[in-house]
Amino acid sequence: MQEAAVWATDLAGLPPPRRGKVRDVYDLGETLLLVATDRLSAYDHVLRPAIPGKGKVLTQLSTFWFGQLGDSVPNHLLATDPADFPAAVRPHAALLAGRAVLVRKTAVVPFECVARGYLAGSGFREYRQSGRVCGIELPPGLALASRLPAPIFTPATKAETGHDENVDFATFARGVTAATGETAAAGGATLPERLRDLTLALYERGAARAAERDLILADTKFEFGLLRTAGGGEGAGGAGEDRIGKPGGAGSASDSAALTDRLLLIDEALTPDSSRYWDVAYWKPGEEPASFDKQFVRNWLDASGWDHQSPPPELPPDVVLGTRDRYVEAFRRLTGREPDL
């Protein structure tokens, strides 16, 4: 029997959560409890109904990828087994198993770090208008789903309301430096340069594993945070973690020597929510690829006639099931095992 979907959580004995589009975030003082619900968002709207088991797939796949990428960048994970959660959380172990993690608090870099190896989504729309993506000039004549000559870094703002906005590297660099006060990273690179290079390196590793499993990783987004240092001030509140840039806090220039040790991969990693995965057997430039991600839902919404502004239509049962099946298949192919649902 399929487990009922989890739309939201309210865990007795814990402070009220901050609810994002997908996650409920509980501030436990020194740490955060991230609970992935089964909510699904598209076009900046949260859709109904929830997708049963989706939160578990996202959490377990992120945990897998954090482990795979740990030799390239540390991450925010502290515990994934409810038995290792704080005492106040453990009474909720049955609900949280497989869908919650305990993480370090960080000061979040206020940009999404996006890598693209293929042309799709907002990148394709921007290319059709200007021949560029985030200021990067691309060859003429590329079609939807075309493979790019080399992966590109296309950062985006993290909008609290409305749409995220793609920006060029210069805008990204100014914003990161202004928010963090950081001026140097490993080997003399600036923090923005380190974020760009790390994003592309992580994408390459994800794409290589996906290719071994007959998948194309078309694009993905990562989020990063900086650990607060001893004696640093508390950042201004935001998004369940600190924002950066408060003088004397995690982003102060005096901490720059230890930047590499303080930079963490956070949030999620290489999931169907944060990435485009295509079936290599059905990939053909110029056509919408068969996908294992949210594009299936976006396509249904586009075909429904919805205007993307009014409340979205309710997803029919076949779209709910089709979405779940695609997420589970992505997990199965990438990890070689079944998710614990």
C-alpha positions as YAML, in Angstrom:
chain: A
units: angstrom
residues:
- id: 1
  name: MET
  ca: [0.00, 0.00, 0.00]
- id: 2
  name: GLN
  ca: [1.39, 3.40, -1.02]
- id: 3
  name: GLU
  ca: [2.16, 5.77, 1.84]
- id: 4
  name: ALA
  ca: [0.04, 8.91, 2.03]
- id: 5
  name: ALA
  ca: [1.67, 12.09, 0.81]
- id: 6
  name: VAL
  ca: [3.08, 14.50, 3.39]
- id: 7
  name: TRP
  ca: [1.91, 18.01, 2.54]
- id: 8
  name: ALA
  ca: [3.30, 19.75, 5.65]
- id: 9
  name: THR
  ca: [4.73, 18.95, 9.06]
- id: 10
  name: ASP
  ca: [4.08, 20.43, 12.49]
- id: 11
  name: LEU
  ca: [6.33, 18.61, 14.94]
- id: 12
  name: ALA
  ca: [5.19, 18.86, 18.56]
- id: 13
  name: GLY
  ca: [7.91, 20.06, 20.91]
- id: 14
  name: LEU
  ca: [9.76, 21.97, 18.19]
- id: 15
  name: PRO
  ca: [9.49, 25.62, 17.16]
- id: 16
  name: PRO
  ca: [7.14, 26.36, 14.25]
- id: 17
  name: PRO
  ca: [8.90, 25.68, 10.96]
- id: 18
  name: ARG
  ca: [9.67, 28.08, 8.18]
- id: 19
  name: ARG
  ca: [8.01, 26.63, 5.12]
- id: 20
  name: GLY
  ca: [9.71, 26.86, 1.75]
- id: 21
  name: LYS
  ca: [8.21, 25.59, -1.47]
- id: 22
  name: VAL
  ca: [9.24, 22.03, -0.65]
- id: 23
  name: ARG
  ca: [10.99, 21.92, 2.73]
- id: 24
  name: ASP
  ca: [9.89, 22.64, 6.27]
- id: 25
  name: VAL
  ca: [12.87, 24.07, 8.17]
- id: 26
  name: TYR
  ca: [13.07, 23.81, 11.96]
- id: 27
  name: ASP
  ca: [15.58, 26.03, 13.74]
- id: 28
  name: LEU
  ca: [17.03, 23.99, 16.60]
- id: 29
  name: GLY
  ca: [19.44, 26.68, 17.78]
- id: 30
  name: GLU
  ca: [22.89, 25.49, 16.74]
- id: 31
  name: THR
  ca: [21.54, 23.30, 13.92]
- id: 32
  name: LEU
  ca: [18.65, 23.03, 11.47]
- id: 33
  name: LEU
  ca: [16.28, 20.17, 10.80]
- id: 34
  name: LEU
  ca: [15.37, 20.06, 7.09]
- id: 35
  name: VAL
  ca: [12.22, 18.08, 6.31]
- id: 36
  name: ALA
  ca: [11.47, 17.43, 2.66]
- id: 37
  name: THR
  ca: [7.70, 17.27, 2.25]
- id: 38
  name: ASP
  ca: [6.00, 15.88, -0.84]
- id: 39
  name: ARG
  ca: [5.05, 19.31, -2.13]
- id: 40
  name: LEU
  ca: [5.95, 20.09, -5.75]
- id: 41
  name: SER
  ca: [6.52, 23.54, -7.22]
- id: 42
  name: ALA
  ca: [6.64, 24.73, -10.81]
- id: 43
  name: TYR
  ca: [6.67, 28.22, -12.27]
- id: 44
  name: ASP
  ca: [6.95, 29.65, -8.73]
- id: 45
  name: HIS
  ca: [3.69, 28.03, -7.62]
- id: 46
  name: VAL
  ca: [3.22, 25.15, -5.21]
- id: 47
  name: LEU
  ca: [1.00, 22.57, -6.88]
- id: 48
  name: ARG
  ca: [-1.66, 20.27, -5.48]
- id: 49
  name: PRO
  ca: [-1.84, 17.46, -4.69]
- id: 50
  name: ALA
  ca: [1.52, 16.45, -3.27]
- id: 51
  name: ILE
  ca: [3.53, 13.62, -4.88]
- id: 52
  name: PRO
  ca: [3.64, 10.63, -2.47]
- id: 53
  name: GLY
  ca: [7.21, 9.76, -1.51]
- id: 54
  name: LYS
  ca: [8.81, 12.63, -3.42]
- id: 55
  name: GLY
  ca: [10.40, 14.15, -0.31]
- id: 56
  name: LYS
  ca: [12.01, 10.84, 0.57]
- id: 57
  name: VAL
  ca: [13.44, 10.46, -2.93]
- id: 58
  name: LEU
  ca: [14.91, 13.98, -2.82]
- id: 59
  name: THR
  ca: [16.41, 13.55, 0.63]
- id: 60
  name: GLN
  ca: [17.93, 10.15, -0.03]
- id: 61
  name: LEU
  ca: [19.27, 11.15, -3.44]
- id: 62
  name: SER
  ca: [20.85, 14.31, -2.03]
- id: 63
  name: THR
  ca: [22.43, 12.25, 0.73]
- id: 64
  name: PHE
  ca: [23.84, 9.89, -1.91]
- id: 65
  name: TRP
  ca: [25.31, 12.77, -3.90]
- id: 66
  name: PHE
  ca: [26.73, 14.52, -0.83]
- id: 67
  name: GLY
  ca: [28.64, 11.32, -0.19]
- id: 68
  name: GLN
  ca: [29.79, 11.03, -3.78]
- id: 69
  name: LEU
  ca: [31.02, 14.63, -3.91]
- id: 70
  name: GLY
  ca: [32.49, 14.82, -0.42]
- id: 71
  name: ASP
  ca: [36.08, 14.62, -1.67]
- id: 72
  name: SER
  ca: [35.49, 17.75, -3.78]
- id: 73
  name: VAL
  ca: [33.63, 19.92, -1.28]
- id: 74
  name: PRO
  ca: [32.38, 19.41, 2.30]
- id: 75
  name: ASN
  ca: [28.64, 19.64, 2.92]
- id: 76
  name: HIS
  ca: [26.26, 20.66, 5.67]
- id: 77
  name: LEU
  ca: [25.07, 17.20, 6.72]
- id: 78
  name: LEU
  ca: [25.37, 16.24, 10.40]
- id: 79
  name: ALA
  ca: [22.94, 13.31, 10.65]
- id: 80
  name: THR
  ca: [20.51, 11.45, 8.38]
- id: 81
  name: ASP
  ca: [19.23, 8.79, 10.79]
- id: 82
  name: PRO
  ca: [16.49, 10.01, 13.17]
- id: 83
  name: ALA
  ca: [18.17, 7.96, 15.92]
- id: 84
  name: ASP
  ca: [21.01, 10.49, 15.74]
- id: 85
  name: PHE
  ca: [18.76, 13.56, 15.84]
- id: 86
  name: PRO
  ca: [18.38, 15.64, 19.04]
- id: 87
  name: ALA
  ca: [16.18, 14.14, 21.75]
- id: 88
  name: ALA
  ca: [13.32, 16.55, 21.10]
- id: 89
  name: VAL
  ca: [13.13, 15.37, 17.49]
- id: 90
  name: ARG
  ca: [13.37, 11.61, 17.98]
- id: 91
  name: PRO
  ca: [9.68, 11.09, 18.94]
- id: 92
  name: HIS
  ca: [8.90, 11.95, 15.32]
- id: 93
  name: ALA
  ca: [11.29, 9.35, 13.90]
- id: 94
  name: ALA
  ca: [8.63, 7.39, 12.00]
- id: 95
  name: LEU
  ca: [7.53, 10.46, 10.05]
- id: 96
  name: LEU
  ca: [11.05, 11.80, 9.46]
- id: 97
  name: ALA
  ca: [12.82, 8.58, 8.45]
- id: 98
  name: GLY
  ca: [14.20, 8.98, 4.94]
- id: 99
  name: ARG
  ca: [12.89, 12.52, 4.47]
- id: 100
  name: ALA
  ca: [14.73, 14.64, 7.07]
- id: 101
  name: VAL
  ca: [18.34, 15.58, 7.78]
- id: 102
  name: LEU
  ca: [20.11, 17.49, 10.54]
- id: 103
  name: VAL
  ca: [22.48, 20.11, 9.12]
- id: 104
  name: ARG
  ca: [24.94, 22.78, 10.10]
- id: 105
  name: LYS
  ca: [23.85, 26.38, 9.97]
- id: 106
  name: THR
  ca: [25.64, 28.45, 7.36]
- id: 107
  name: ALA
  ca: [25.55, 31.92, 5.91]
- id: 108
  name: VAL
  ca: [24.00, 31.27, 2.52]
- id: 109
  name: VAL
  ca: [25.61, 32.66, -0.63]
- id: 110
  name: PRO
  ca: [22.68, 34.58, -2.12]
- id: 111
  name: PHE
  ca: [22.87, 33.11, -5.64]
- id: 112
  name: GLU
  ca: [22.00, 29.82, -7.26]
- id: 113
  name: CYS
  ca: [25.12, 28.39, -8.88]
- id: 114
  name: VAL
  ca: [23.93, 26.84, -12.14]
- id: 115
  name: ALA
  ca: [25.89, 24.73, -14.61]
- id: 116
  name: ARG
  ca: [24.56, 23.92, -18.07]
- id: 117
  name: GLY
  ca: [25.87, 21.36, -20.51]
- id: 118
  name: TYR
  ca: [22.83, 21.50, -22.80]
- id: 119
  name: LEU
  ca: [20.45, 24.19, -23.94]
- id: 120
  name: ALA
  ca: [17.07, 24.11, -22.20]
- id: 121
  name: GLY
  ca: [14.67, 26.13, -20.08]
- id: 122
  name: SER
  ca: [15.48, 29.77, -19.40]
- id: 123
  name: GLY
  ca: [18.88, 29.30, -21.03]
- id: 124
  name: PHE
  ca: [17.28, 28.31, -24.33]
- id: 125
  name: ARG
  ca: [14.81, 31.20, -24.13]
- id: 126
  name: GLU
  ca: [17.65, 33.66, -23.51]
- id: 127
  name: TYR
  ca: [19.71, 32.18, -26.34]
- id: 128
  name: ARG
  ca: [16.84, 32.58, -28.83]
- id: 129
  name: GLN
  ca: [16.59, 36.26, -27.93]
- id: 130
  name: SER
  ca: [20.26, 37.22, -27.85]
- id: 131
  name: GLY
  ca: [22.51, 34.33, -28.85]
- id: 132
  name: ARG
  ca: [23.91, 34.40, -25.33]
- id: 133
  name: VAL
  ca: [23.22, 32.86, -21.94]
- id: 134
  name: CYS
  ca: [24.18, 34.95, -18.91]
- id: 135
  name: GLY
  ca: [26.46, 37.03, -21.11]
- id: 136
  name: ILE
  ca: [28.23, 33.99, -22.59]
- id: 137
  name: GLU
  ca: [28.14, 34.02, -26.39]
- id: 138
  name: LEU
  ca: [27.21, 30.67, -27.92]
- id: 139
  name: PRO
  ca: [27.51, 29.37, -31.49]
- id: 140
  name: PRO
  ca: [24.64, 30.24, -33.84]
- id: 141
  name: GLY
  ca: [22.07, 27.70, -34.90]
- id: 142
  name: LEU
  ca: [21.68, 25.77, -31.65]
- id: 143
  name: ALA
  ca: [18.32, 24.10, -31.07]
- id: 144
  name: LEU
  ca: [16.43, 23.07, -27.96]
- id: 145
  name: ALA
  ca: [18.39, 20.36, -26.13]
- id: 146
  name: SER
  ca: [21.57, 20.99, -28.12]
- id: 147
  name: ARG
  ca: [24.79, 19.99, -26.39]
- id: 148
  name: LEU
  ca: [26.98, 23.01, -25.67]
- id: 149
  name: PRO
  ca: [30.62, 23.10, -26.79]
- id: 150
  name: ALA
  ca: [31.57, 23.03, -23.10]
- id: 151
  name: PRO
  ca: [29.58, 23.37, -19.86]
- id: 152
  name: ILE
  ca: [28.92, 26.96, -18.84]
- id: 153
  name: PHE
  ca: [28.32, 28.68, -15.51]
- id: 154
  name: THR
  ca: [25.04, 30.61, -15.49]
- id: 155
  name: PRO
  ca: [24.27, 31.96, -12.00]
- id: 156
  name: ALA
  ca: [20.88, 33.23, -10.94]
- id: 157
  name: THR
  ca: [19.60, 35.43, -8.16]
- id: 158
  name: LYS
  ca: [17.73, 33.75, -5.31]
- id: 159
  name: ALA
  ca: [14.47, 35.66, -5.44]
- id: 160
  name: GLU
  ca: [12.32, 35.61, -2.29]
- id: 161
  name: THR
  ca: [9.31, 36.55, -4.40]
- id: 162
  name: GLY
  ca: [8.78, 36.20, -8.13]
- id: 163
  name: HIS
  ca: [11.20, 34.59, -10.55]
- id: 164
  name: ASP
  ca: [14.90, 33.98, -10.11]
- id: 165
  name: GLU
  ca: [16.88, 36.07, -12.60]
- id: 166
  name: ASN
  ca: [19.83, 34.84, -14.65]
- id: 167
  name: VAL
  ca: [22.84, 37.16, -14.35]
- id: 168
  name: ASP
  ca: [26.27, 37.38, -15.96]
- id: 169
  name: PHE
  ca: [29.45, 36.54, -14.08]
- id: 170
  name: ALA
  ca: [30.38, 40.17, -13.41]
- id: 171
  name: THR
  ca: [27.02, 40.80, -11.71]
- id: 172
  name: PHE
  ca: [27.38, 37.55, -9.77]
- id: 173
  name: ALA
  ca: [30.89, 38.45, -8.65]
- id: 174
  name: ARG
  ca: [29.87, 41.90, -7.45]
- id: 175
  name: GLY
  ca: [26.90, 40.48, -5.57]
- id: 176
  name: VAL
  ca: [28.85, 37.70, -3.87]
- id: 177
  name: THR
  ca: [31.66, 40.03, -2.85]
- id: 178
  name: ALA
  ca: [29.26, 42.66, -1.55]
- id: 179
  name: ALA
  ca: [27.26, 40.10, 0.43]
- id: 180
  name: THR
  ca: [30.20, 38.24, 1.95]
- id: 181
  name: GLY
  ca: [33.08, 40.70, 2.12]
- id: 182
  name: GLU
  ca: [35.29, 37.80, 1.02]
- id: 183
  name: THR
  ca: [38.18, 38.69, -1.25]
- id: 184
  name: ALA
  ca: [40.23, 35.52, -1.65]
- id: 185
  name: ALA
  ca: [39.87, 31.74, -1.75]
- id: 186
  name: ALA
  ca: [42.22, 28.83, -2.45]
- id: 187
  name: GLY
  ca: [45.20, 29.48, -4.70]
- id: 188
  name: GLY
  ca: [44.53, 33.19, -4.92]
- id: 189
  name: ALA
  ca: [41.14, 32.77, -6.59]
- id: 190
  name: THR
  ca: [38.30, 35.03, -5.53]
- id: 191
  name: LEU
  ca: [35.23, 33.52, -3.90]
- id: 192
  name: PRO
  ca: [33.11, 34.06, -7.04]
- id: 193
  name: GLU
  ca: [35.77, 32.30, -9.12]
- id: 194
  name: ARG
  ca: [35.91, 29.45, -6.64]
- id: 195
  name: LEU
  ca: [32.13, 29.07, -6.75]
- id: 196
  name: ARG
  ca: [32.13, 29.06, -10.56]
- id: 197
  name: ASP
  ca: [34.93, 26.50, -10.84]
- id: 198
  name: LEU
  ca: [33.48, 24.28, -8.13]
- id: 199
  name: THR
  ca: [30.02, 24.36, -9.71]
- id: 200
  name: LEU
  ca: [31.40, 23.27, -13.07]
- id: 201
  name: ALA
  ca: [33.54, 20.55, -11.49]
- id: 202
  name: LEU
  ca: [30.57, 19.13, -9.56]
- id: 203
  name: TYR
  ca: [28.43, 19.24, -12.69]
- id: 204
  name: GLU
  ca: [31.08, 17.29, -14.61]
- id: 205
  name: ARG
  ca: [31.15, 14.61, -11.93]
- id: 206
  name: GLY
  ca: [27.37, 14.34, -11.86]
- id: 207
  name: ALA
  ca: [27.18, 14.24, -15.66]
- id: 208
  name: ALA
  ca: [29.78, 11.48, -15.84]
- id: 209
  name: ARG
  ca: [27.88, 9.25, -13.44]
- id: 210
  name: ALA
  ca: [24.58, 10.00, -15.18]
- id: 211
  name: ALA
  ca: [26.11, 9.02, -18.53]
- id: 212
  name: GLU
  ca: [27.15, 5.67, -17.07]
- id: 213
  name: ARG
  ca: [23.47, 5.14, -16.22]
- id: 214
  name: ASP
  ca: [22.11, 6.11, -19.66]
- id: 215
  name: LEU
  ca: [21.06, 9.56, -18.46]
- id: 216
  name: ILE
  ca: [22.03, 13.04, -19.60]
- id: 217
  name: LEU
  ca: [22.47, 15.64, -16.88]
- id: 218
  name: ALA
  ca: [21.46, 18.67, -18.93]
- id: 219
  name: ASP
  ca: [21.84, 21.24, -16.17]
- id: 220
  name: THR
  ca: [21.78, 21.57, -12.42]
- id: 221
  name: LYS
  ca: [21.93, 24.16, -9.67]
- id: 222
  name: PHE
  ca: [23.86, 24.12, -6.43]
- id: 223
  name: GLU
  ca: [23.71, 26.27, -3.33]
- id: 224
  name: PHE
  ca: [26.63, 27.05, -1.05]
- id: 225
  name: GLY
  ca: [27.06, 28.48, 2.42]
- id: 226
  name: LEU
  ca: [29.87, 29.68, 4.65]
- id: 227
  name: LEU
  ca: [30.32, 28.35, 8.15]
- id: 228
  name: ARG
  ca: [30.23, 30.99, 10.84]
- id: 229
  name: THR
  ca: [33.54, 31.35, 12.64]
- id: 230
  name: ALA
  ca: [34.10, 31.46, 16.38]
- id: 231
  name: GLY
  ca: [33.32, 34.92, 17.64]
- id: 232
  name: GLY
  ca: [31.46, 35.86, 14.47]
- id: 233
  name: GLY
  ca: [28.17, 37.68, 14.74]
- id: 234
  name: GLU
  ca: [24.82, 36.21, 13.93]
- id: 235
  name: GLY
  ca: [23.69, 36.97, 10.43]
- id: 236
  name: ALA
  ca: [20.31, 38.48, 9.74]
- id: 237
  name: GLY
  ca: [17.62, 35.84, 9.64]
- id: 238
  name: GLY
  ca: [16.53, 34.36, 6.37]
- id: 239
  name: ALA
  ca: [15.53, 31.16, 4.59]
- id: 240
  name: GLY
  ca: [16.19, 29.00, 7.62]
- id: 241
  name: GLU
  ca: [19.89, 29.88, 7.59]
- id: 242
  name: ASP
  ca: [21.81, 33.10, 8.08]
- id: 243
  name: ARG
  ca: [22.18, 35.65, 5.38]
- id: 244
  name: ILE
  ca: [25.70, 36.85, 4.88]
- id: 245
  name: GLY
  ca: [27.27, 40.24, 4.89]
- id: 246
  name: LYS
  ca: [26.78, 41.51, 8.46]
- id: 247
  name: PRO
  ca: [30.03, 43.17, 9.60]
- id: 248
  name: GLY
  ca: [32.01, 40.89, 11.90]
- id: 249
  name: GLY
  ca: [29.90, 37.86, 10.96]
- id: 250
  name: ALA
  ca: [30.51, 34.87, 8.72]
- id: 251
  name: GLY
  ca: [31.20, 37.05, 5.72]
- id: 252
  name: SER
  ca: [33.81, 39.38, 7.20]
- id: 253
  name: ALA
  ca: [37.01, 39.84, 5.22]
- id: 254
  name: SER
  ca: [39.09, 38.94, 8.30]
- id: 255
  name: ASP
  ca: [37.98, 35.33, 7.90]
- id: 256
  name: SER
  ca: [39.04, 35.02, 4.25]
- id: 257
  name: ALA
  ca: [42.16, 32.96, 4.96]
- id: 258
  name: ALA
  ca: [39.99, 30.06, 6.14]
- id: 259
  name: LEU
  ca: [37.46, 30.43, 3.34]
- id: 260
  name: THR
  ca: [38.09, 27.08, 1.67]
- id: 261
  name: ASP
  ca: [37.49, 25.25, 4.95]
- id: 262
  name: ARG
  ca: [34.27, 27.21, 5.58]
- id: 263
  name: LEU
  ca: [32.64, 26.80, 2.16]
- id: 264
  name: LEU
  ca: [29.96, 24.06, 2.24]
- id: 265
  name: LEU
  ca: [27.62, 22.54, -0.30]
- id: 266
  name: ILE
  ca: [24.11, 22.93, 1.16]
- id: 267
  name: ASP
  ca: [20.41, 22.45, 0.45]
- id: 268
  name: GLU
  ca: [20.15, 19.59, -2.09]
- id: 269
  name: ALA
  ca: [22.39, 18.08, -4.74]
- id: 270
  name: LEU
  ca: [21.66, 16.78, -8.24]
- id: 271
  name: THR
  ca: [18.02, 15.86, -7.60]
- id: 272
  name: PRO
  ca: [15.17, 15.89, -10.14]
- id: 273
  name: ASP
  ca: [13.98, 19.08, -8.43]
- id: 274
  name: SER
  ca: [17.26, 20.92, -8.99]
- id: 275
  name: SER
  ca: [18.37, 19.31, -12.25]
- id: 276
  name: ARG
  ca: [17.27, 18.22, -15.71]
- id: 277
  name: TYR
  ca: [17.83, 14.53, -16.36]
- id: 278
  name: TRP
  ca: [17.10, 13.18, -19.85]
- id: 279
  name: ASP
  ca: [16.96, 9.64, -21.18]
- id: 280
  name: VAL
  ca: [19.91, 9.34, -23.56]
- id: 281
  name: ALA
  ca: [18.02, 6.85, -25.73]
- id: 282
  name: TYR
  ca: [15.44, 9.49, -26.63]
- id: 283
  name: TRP
  ca: [17.64, 12.59, -26.82]
- id: 284
  name: LYS
  ca: [17.51, 14.45, -30.11]
- id: 285
  name: PRO
  ca: [18.38, 18.16, -30.49]
- id: 286
  name: GLY
  ca: [15.37, 20.16, -31.55]
- id: 287
  name: GLU
  ca: [12.89, 18.00, -29.65]
- id: 288
  name: GLU
  ca: [11.67, 18.01, -26.05]
- id: 289
  name: PRO
  ca: [13.63, 15.17, -24.41]
- id: 290
  name: ALA
  ca: [12.09, 12.40, -22.33]
- id: 291
  name: SER
  ca: [12.90, 13.57, -18.82]
- id: 292
  name: PHE
  ca: [13.13, 12.33, -15.24]
- id: 293
  name: ASP
  ca: [12.43, 15.65, -13.55]
- id: 294
  name: LYS
  ca: [9.82, 18.39, -13.18]
- id: 295
  name: GLN
  ca: [9.65, 19.05, -16.94]
- id: 296
  name: PHE
  ca: [6.92, 16.40, -17.18]
- id: 297
  name: VAL
  ca: [4.75, 18.55, -14.90]
- id: 298
  name: ARG
  ca: [5.73, 21.81, -16.64]
- id: 299
  name: ASN
  ca: [4.70, 20.33, -19.98]
- id: 300
  name: TRP
  ca: [1.30, 19.31, -18.58]
- id: 301
  name: LEU
  ca: [0.76, 22.76, -17.10]
- id: 302
  name: ASP
  ca: [1.68, 24.42, -20.40]
- id: 303
  name: ALA
  ca: [-0.74, 22.19, -22.30]
- id: 304
  name: SER
  ca: [-3.53, 22.84, -19.79]
- id: 305
  name: GLY
  ca: [-3.91, 26.46, -20.84]
- id: 306
  name: TRP
  ca: [-2.97, 27.80, -17.41]
- id: 307
  name: ASP
  ca: [-1.76, 31.41, -17.53]
- id: 308
  name: HIS
  ca: [1.05, 30.93, -14.94]
- id: 309
  name: GLN
  ca: [-0.46, 33.76, -12.86]
- id: 310
  name: SER
  ca: [-3.76, 32.55, -11.43]
- id: 311
  name: PRO
  ca: [-3.95, 29.61, -9.00]
- id: 312
  name: PRO
  ca: [-2.68, 26.55, -10.89]
- id: 313
  name: PRO
  ca: [-4.96, 23.65, -11.82]
- id: 314
  name: GLU
  ca: [-4.91, 20.52, -9.69]
- id: 315
  name: LEU
  ca: [-2.71, 17.78, -11.05]
- id: 316
  name: PRO
  ca: [-4.68, 14.75, -12.29]
- id: 317
  name: PRO
  ca: [-3.86, 11.30, -10.90]
- id: 318
  name: ASP
  ca: [-1.90, 10.20, -13.98]
- id: 319
  name: VAL
  ca: [0.40, 13.24, -13.72]
- id: 320
  name: VAL
  ca: [0.92, 12.63, -9.99]
- id: 321
  name: LEU
  ca: [1.80, 8.98, -10.63]
- id: 322
  name: GLY
  ca: [3.92, 9.82, -13.68]
- id: 323
  name: THR
  ca: [5.91, 12.37, -11.70]
- id: 324
  name: ARG
  ca: [6.49, 9.93, -8.86]
- id: 325
  name: ASP
  ca: [7.59, 7.21, -11.26]
- id: 326
  name: ARG
  ca: [10.08, 9.54, -12.96]
- id: 327
  name: TYR
  ca: [11.65, 10.62, -9.67]
- id: 328
  name: VAL
  ca: [11.94, 7.03, -8.49]
- id: 329
  name: GLU
  ca: [13.45, 5.92, -11.81]
- id: 330
  name: ALA
  ca: [16.05, 8.71, -11.64]
- id: 331
  name: PHE
  ca: [16.97, 7.55, -8.14]
- id: 332
  name: ARG
  ca: [17.12, 3.93, -9.24]
- id: 333
  name: ARG
  ca: [19.37, 4.61, -12.22]
- id: 334
  name: LEU
  ca: [21.73, 7.00, -10.42]
- id: 335
  name: THR
  ca: [22.21, 5.00, -7.23]
- id: 336
  name: GLY
  ca: [21.69, 1.43, -8.44]
- id: 337
  name: ARG
  ca: [19.16, 0.72, -5.70]
- id: 338
  name: GLU
  ca: [15.59, 1.42, -4.66]
- id: 339
  name: PRO
  ca: [14.65, 4.39, -2.46]
- id: 340
  name: ASP
  ca: [13.40, 3.59, 1.01]
- id: 341
  name: LEU
  ca: [9.78, 4.62, 0.67]
...
